[in-house]
Amino acid sequence: MESYNMSKNSTFYALGLSYKKADATIRGKFSLDAKAQSILLMQAEAEGIESLIVTSTCNRTEIYGFANHPYELIKLLCENSNGSVQEFQEVAYIYKNQEAINHMFRVGTGLDSQILGDFEIISQIKNAFNQSKSCGLVNTFMERLVNSVIQASKKIKTDTEISSGATSVSFASVQYIIKNVADIANKNILLFGTGKIGRNTCENLVKHTKHEQITLINRTKDKAEKLAEKLDLVVKNYSDLQLEIQKADVLVVATGAQNPTIDKAILNLKKPLLILDLSIPKNVHENVTEVEGVTLIHMDHLSQITDETLENRKEHIPAAEAIIEEIKDEFKIWTKGRKFAPTINALKAKLNEIKNSELDFQSKKIADFNEEQAEIISNRIIQKITTHFANHLKDENTLVDESIEWIEKVFKIEAVVK
């Protein structure tokens, strides 16, 4: 397998954990808030990591980066989260080189999402890239790869129907509420938390239920007020949370807290309550189910909902995969060219060195030596020789690493990677 080293000693890895093997509790342990991500990047820079991006969403936490050994990246993740190396080993995945590239393409284009066609992850990758770039942790390879994944995501969204209906966790939560709460238009809905998932859920609720009895609460009230103004909804103070829960028929929790904010102690219910916890880590304690009339649904339950829209999307997977292969091939050609270009340049310099030495020798030995003509002919020969080597290295059947090593050994050259 070809390696994707940007230096002689490091390899490109993708590692992390996702909804596929890690439940919400474990994902919560490895989740990284904005502060933790920032510290992780500073630590990576201090430890000499060449290039790295980190993403942490409700469904996955991942690191893409260069290292001598994957443990260098695993260490960064575990030291900046509440997860242990042992827990990581039980549920995680580690990909290297081409498999790591394949993984990023599938994640970034929504094919690896918990709900097929959920494109929210691509914005997370963009944000992670920008944050790493501001820290000087993005090399040319990483920049080209992320841009290629963004390009594939846009093309799939434009050219296929795999994202029709904008299915996501927030969309699925609204679908669940509509299907499981009778007479929803006359029920009270309380949304606690107005981050990205909270905002999307709220917008979907208004759009798909034509509902006006929605109340918003957020620890930072002005954020809730901005959303409420946009959607013409009611905002209450955080201190009113317990009272508003008593009035609610449906409670949607989408906060970014690291510990549960809702537990049975604050539930003094007079009627049944459906609670949807869309947070990672979980923000609703499991003990709420001990209260009579409470139904608790977590996002992992929502992802199991298969409606007609999701089934129809599966038909568009082959078209999406074809787009990925097309853009991935372009990236591979670029990578191959970038890998052997320093060797070809070093070869050309070596041949020019031989040429100059020989022309100098012949000009002293031969009377009326036409140095200008000899220069023209020699340069053409060098160009033809280097073109032959370049074409060999471009061939898809060529083992580039072995060929580069052979060329450098035969001509006694050392390529300089910039």
Buried (B, 14 or more C-beta within 10 A) or exposed (E): EBEBBBEEEBBBBBBBBBBEEBEBEBBBBBBBBEEBBBBBBEBBBEEEBBBBBBBBBBBBBBBBBBBEEBEBBBBBBBEBBBBEBEBBEEBBBBBBBBBBBBBBBBBBBBBBBBBBBBBBBBEBBBBBBEBBBEBEBBBEBBBBBBBBBBBBBBBBBEEBBBBEBBBBBBBBBBBBBBEEBEEBEEBBBBBBBBBBBBBBBBBBBBEBBEBEBBBBBBBEBEBBBBBBEEBEBBBBEBEEBEEBBBBBBBBBBBBBBBEBBBBBEEBEBEEEBBBBBBBBBBBBBBBBEEBEEBBBBBBBBBBEBEEEBBEBBEEBBEBBBEBBEEBBEBBBEBBBBBBBBBBBBBBBEBBEEEBEEEBEEEEEEEEEEEEEEBEEEBEEEBEEEBEEBBEBBEEEEBEBBEBBEEBBEEBEBEBEEE
